[in-house]
Amino acid sequence: MADIVNIDQAEAWDGPEGEHWALHHERFDATISPHHGVLITAAAFAPGERVLDIGCGNGLSSRDAARAVGPSGSVLGVDLSGPMLAVAAQLAEEEGLDNVRFEQGDAQVQSFEPGAYDLVISRFGVMFFLDPVAAFTNIASALRPGGRAAFLVWQSVAANEWVSAMRDALAVGRDLPVPPPGAPSPFGLADVDFTRGVLTEAGFTDISFAESAPPWRLGSDADDAYGFVTGLRVIKMMLEDLDDSLRAQALDNIRATAAAHETPDGVYFGSAAWVINARKP
């Protein structure tokens, strides 16, 4: 792997967290699919375009981009996670996509070819940077003048019931902190003013935010949702400092929360993301 500055995130995503996402890639892609479709529409791919996909994970966004830009276009997917990139490459090969390739690296310091891309996209992959301004400045350097960006990021914890309800279930008497704007976390770019400031300082213009807020299906029933949720890193982190008794109580609370959201069609929670469009002058 190239130079890494976001060491904590690299250890997680190139380790157990990445292995978990790679193993369950179909489940994650299915769960995120309503937001994914909104991003693909916002990206407005054109045949022949050169696309950079930041935090591409298991590569669905990269593969969809490759299909959209066609054989005259190309896609580069970049991620910290070796396990997920292996899945991405395998699936691209199985689907016969020879206009997409993948690189393992830290987009904050990755040496991108200057001005080589028409469009940069990311599906929930740009909220974890140690230095967001430096990262987006580096990403902007890869875009040609007039190049576009389309990013999908989570809105606040409060706006995402799938997290806020689970936080309540896991609190068991604790006051769980919310990461501040800019801290590497799923919600690092939730604050519109903060994120607009970061992108502006990084050299982007014409910055806009559109809401994507479909219900999020976490499982076919309460047991299925419980198994899925308790494997998520954000949930594991909230369980780490509990003793055995409180941990058991917290897990029982999660199961009860999932049961309370069960419908005949599955277990649903509210979710909310921002689709950010921007341009390089």
C-alpha positions in Angstrom: 0.0 0.0 0.0 1.1 3.6 -0.7 1.7 6.1 2.1 -0.9 6.0 4.9 -1.6 8.9 7.3 -5.1 7.7 8.5 -3.5 4.9 10.4 -6.5 4.0 12.7 -8.9 3.8 9.9 -6.5 1.7 7.8 -6.1 -0.7 10.7 -9.8 -1.1 10.9 -10.7 -1.3 7.2 -7.7 -3.3 6.2 -8.4 -5.6 9.1 -11.5 -6.9 10.9 -13.9 -4.3 9.7 -13.0 -4.7 6.1 -13.1 -8.4 6.3 -16.6 -8.2 7.8 -17.8 -5.9 5.0 -16.2 -8.1 2.3 -17.8 -11.3 3.8 -21.2 -9.6 3.8 -20.9 -7.5 0.7 -24.2 -8.6 -0.8 -26.0 -7.7 2.5 -24.4 -4.3 2.8 -25.1 -3.4 -0.9 -28.7 -4.5 -0.6 -29.2 -2.5 2.6 -27.6 0.7 1.2 -29.3 0.3 -2.3 -31.9 3.1 -1.9 -29.2 5.6 -1.2 -26.9 4.1 -3.8 -29.4 4.7 -6.5 -29.7 8.4 -5.6 -25.9 8.8 -5.8 -25.8 7.1 -9.2 -28.4 9.4 -10.5 -26.6 12.5 -9.1 -23.4 11.4 -10.7 -24.9 11.8 -14.2 -22.3 9.6 -15.9 -21.6 10.2 -19.5 -20.1 7.8 -22.0 -16.3 8.1 -22.2 -15.8 9.8 -18.9 -12.9 9.0 -16.6 -14.2 8.4 -13.0 -12.4 8.2 -9.7 -14.3 6.4 -6.9 -13.1 7.2 -3.4 -13.6 4.6 -0.7 -15.0 2.2 -3.2 -15.3 -0.7 -0.8 -16.6 -3.8 -2.5 -16.8 -1.9 -5.7 -20.5 -1.7 -6.6 -20.3 2.0 -7.3 -17.2 1.5 -9.4 -18.8 -1.3 -11.4 -22.0 0.8 -12.0 -19.8 3.7 -13.1 -17.9 1.4 -15.5 -21.1 0.2 -17.1 -22.3 3.8 -17.4 -19.2 5.3 -19.0 -18.8 2.3 -21.4 -15.7 0.9 -23.0 -14.5 4.3 -24.0 -14.4 5.4 -20.4 -12.5 4.2 -17.4 -12.9 4.0 -13.6 -10.4 3.8 -10.8 -11.6 2.7 -7.4 -9.5 3.5 -4.3 -9.9 2.1 -0.8 -7.9 1.4 2.4 -9.3 -2.1 2.5 -7.4 -5.0 0.9 -10.2 -7.5 1.7 -12.9 -5.4 0.1 -10.8 -4.5 -2.9 -10.2 -8.2 -3.5 -14.0 -8.7 -3.7 -14.3 -5.6 -5.9 -11.8 -6.9 -8.4 -13.2 -10.4 -8.4 -16.8 -9.2 -9.1 -15.6 -6.8 -11.8 -13.9 -9.7 -13.5 -16.9 -12.0 -13.2 -19.0 -9.2 -14.8 -16.6 -8.8 -17.7 -15.8 -5.2 -16.9 -12.3 -4.4 -18.2 -12.6 -0.6 -17.9 -12.3 -0.6 -14.1 -9.3 -1.1 -11.9 -8.7 -0.9 -8.2 -5.9 0.5 -6.0 -5.3 0.2 -2.3 -4.4 3.5 -0.7 -5.2 6.5 1.5 -7.0 9.1 -0.7 -5.8 11.9 1.6 -2.2 11.4 0.3 -2.6 9.1 -2.7 -0.6 10.3 -5.7 -3.3 10.9 -8.3 -2.5 11.9 -11.8 -3.2 15.7 -11.9 -6.3 16.6 -13.9 -6.9 13.0 -15.1 -10.5 12.6 -14.1 -13.8 14.1 -15.3 -15.8 13.0 -12.2 -15.1 11.8 -8.7 -17.7 9.9 -6.7 -18.0 8.3 -3.3 -20.6 6.2 -1.6 -20.1 6.8 2.1 -16.4 6.7 1.7 -15.2 10.3 2.4 -16.3 10.8 6.1 -13.2 9.2 7.7 -10.3 11.5 6.7 -7.9 12.6 9.4 -7.6 16.0 7.7 -10.7 16.6 5.5 -9.3 19.8 3.9 -6.1 18.1 2.9 -7.9 15.0 1.6 -10.4 16.9 -0.5 -7.6 19.2 -1.8 -5.8 16.1 -3.0 -8.9 14.7 -4.5 -9.6 18.0 -6.3 -6.2 17.9 -7.8 -7.2 14.7 -9.7 -10.0 16.5 -11.4 -9.7 18.4 -14.7 -10.8 22.0 -14.7 -14.6 21.9 -14.8 -14.6 18.3 -13.4 -17.5 17.2 -11.2 -17.9 15.6 -7.8 -20.8 13.5 -6.4 -20.5 12.4 -2.8 -22.9 10.4 -0.5 -22.5 11.0 3.2 -24.6 10.4 6.3 -26.6 13.1 7.9 -26.4 13.5 11.7 -26.9 10.7 14.2 -30.2 12.3 15.3 -31.5 12.2 11.7 -30.6 8.5 11.3 -33.0 6.4 13.4 -31.0 3.2 12.7 -28.2 4.8 14.8 -30.1 6.9 17.3 -32.5 4.1 18.3 -29.5 1.7 18.7 -27.7 4.4 20.7 -30.6 4.6 23.0 -30.7 0.8 23.3 -27.0 0.7 24.1 -26.8 3.6 26.5 -27.7 1.6 29.6 -27.2 4.6 31.8 -24.4 6.2 29.9 -24.3 9.5 28.1 -22.8 8.4 24.8 -20.9 11.2 23.0 -21.5 12.2 19.4 -18.4 12.7 17.3 -17.7 16.4 16.5 -17.9 17.6 12.9 -14.8 16.6 11.0 -13.8 13.7 13.3 -13.2 10.5 11.3 -16.6 8.7 11.7 -19.6 7.8 9.6 -21.0 11.2 10.6 -17.9 13.3 10.0 -19.5 15.4 7.2 -23.1 15.5 8.5 -22.9 19.3 9.3 -23.7 21.2 6.1 -21.9 24.4 7.0 -18.8 22.5 8.1 -18.7 20.4 5.0 -19.4 23.3 2.7 -16.4 25.1 4.3 -14.2 22.1 3.9 -15.0 21.7 0.2 -14.7 25.4 -0.5 -11.3 25.5 1.2 -10.3 22.5 -0.9 -11.1 24.4 -4.1 -14.6 23.2 -5.0 -17.4 25.5 -6.1 -21.1 25.1 -7.0 -21.5 23.0 -3.9 -25.1 21.7 -3.3 -26.7 19.4 -0.8 -29.8 17.2 -1.6 -31.5 14.9 0.9 -31.8 11.1 0.5 -34.0 9.7 3.2 -35.5 6.3 2.3 -36.4 3.8 5.1 -33.5 1.5 5.7 -34.3 -2.2 5.8 -32.0 -3.8 8.4 -33.4 -7.4 8.1 -36.1 -9.7 7.2 -37.2 -10.1 10.8 -36.0 -9.1 14.3 -33.5 -11.9 14.6 -32.0 -11.2 11.2 -31.7 -7.5 11.9 -30.2 -8.2 15.3 -27.5 -10.4 13.8 -26.7 -7.8 11.1 -26.6 -4.7 13.5 -24.4 -6.3 16.1 -21.8 -7.0 13.5 -21.5 -3.3 12.6 -18.4 -1.4 13.8 -20.3 1.5 15.2 -22.3 -0.8 17.4 -19.3 -2.8 18.5 -17.6 0.4 19.6 -20.5 1.3 21.8 -20.3 -2.1 23.5 -16.6 -2.1 24.1 -16.5 -0.6 27.6 -19.4 -2.4 29.1 -19.1 -5.2 31.7 -20.7 -8.6 31.0 -24.0 -7.7 32.7 -24.5 -4.3 31.0 -23.4 -5.8 27.7 -26.0 -8.5 28.0 -28.6 -5.8 28.9 -27.6 -3.6 25.9 -27.8 -6.6 23.5 -31.3 -7.4 24.9 -32.2 -3.8 24.2 -31.0 -4.0 20.7 -33.1 -7.1 20.1 -36.2 -5.4 21.5 -35.6 -2.3 19.4 -35.4 -4.5 16.3 -38.6 -6.3 17.3 -40.4 -3.0 17.8 -39.5 -2.0 14.2 -40.5 -5.3 12.6 -43.2 -5.2 9.9 -44.5 -7.9 7.6 -42.0 -6.7 5.0 -39.0 -6.6 7.3 -37.3 -4.4 9.9 -37.2 -0.8 8.9 -35.6 2.3 10.5 -35.4 5.9 9.2 -32.2 6.9 7.5 -30.9 10.2 6.1 -27.9 11.1 3.9 -26.7 14.1 1.9 -25.9 13.8 -1.8 -23.3 16.5 -2.4 -22.6 17.8 -5.8 -19.7 20.1 -6.5 -17.4 21.3 -9.3 -13.8 22.2 -9.8 -13.4 25.6 -11.4 
